[in-house]
Amino acid sequence: MIPNKFLTIGLFQGKIQPGNVDANLEKIIEQLNIAEARGIDILCMPTVKSKL
């Protein structure tokens, strides 16, 4: 977080692939890198129901 600035929150609403952990993890890492480059403090991602 940058001093004297507001907390920045990013939201990713892209598609996920149910049951494809590797593809979803890759997308999460990609979005985390984008958020970090943009100075975003919190990144919200969609949740996936597990069949476990």
C-alpha positions as CSV (number, residue, x, y, z in Angstrom):
1,M,0.0,0.0,0.0
2,I,1.3,3.5,-0.9
3,P,1.4,5.9,2.1
4,N,-1.4,8.5,2.3
5,K,-3.4,6.7,-0.4
6,F,-6.5,4.6,-0.2
7,L,-6.5,0.8,-0.1
8,T,-7.0,-0.5,-3.6
9,I,-9.1,-3.6,-4.3
10,G,-9.2,-5.5,-7.6
11,L,-11.8,-7.9,-8.7
12,F,-11.4,-10.7,-11.2
13,Q,-14.6,-12.1,-12.7
14,G,-13.2,-14.1,-15.6
15,K,-14.1,-17.7,-16.4
16,I,-12.7,-20.6,-14.4
17,Q,-12.5,-24.2,-15.5
18,P,-14.4,-26.4,-13.0
19,G,-12.3,-29.5,-12.1
20,N,-9.2,-28.1,-13.7
21,V,-7.0,-27.2,-10.8
22,D,-3.9,-26.5,-12.9
23,A,-5.6,-24.1,-15.3
24,N,-7.3,-22.3,-12.5
25,L,-4.1,-21.9,-10.5
26,E,-2.4,-20.6,-13.6
27,K,-5.1,-18.0,-14.0
28,I,-4.8,-17.0,-10.3
29,I,-1.1,-16.5,-10.6
30,E,-1.6,-14.5,-13.8
31,Q,-4.1,-12.2,-12.1
32,L,-1.9,-11.8,-9.0
33,N,1.0,-10.7,-11.2
34,I,-1.3,-8.1,-12.9
35,A,-2.6,-6.9,-9.5
36,E,0.9,-6.5,-8.1
37,A,2.1,-4.6,-11.2
38,R,-0.9,-2.2,-10.8
39,G,-0.3,-1.7,-7.0
40,I,-3.5,-3.4,-6.0
41,D,-3.6,-4.3,-2.3
42,I,-6.4,-6.9,-2.3
43,L,-7.5,-9.2,-5.2
44,C,-10.9,-10.8,-5.0
45,M,-11.2,-14.0,-7.1
46,P,-14.2,-16.3,-7.8
47,T,-14.7,-19.4,-5.7
48,V,-15.1,-22.9,-7.0
49,K,-17.1,-25.6,-5.3
50,S,-15.0,-28.7,-4.7
51,K,-16.3,-32.2,-5.3
52,L,-14.2,-33.5,-2.4
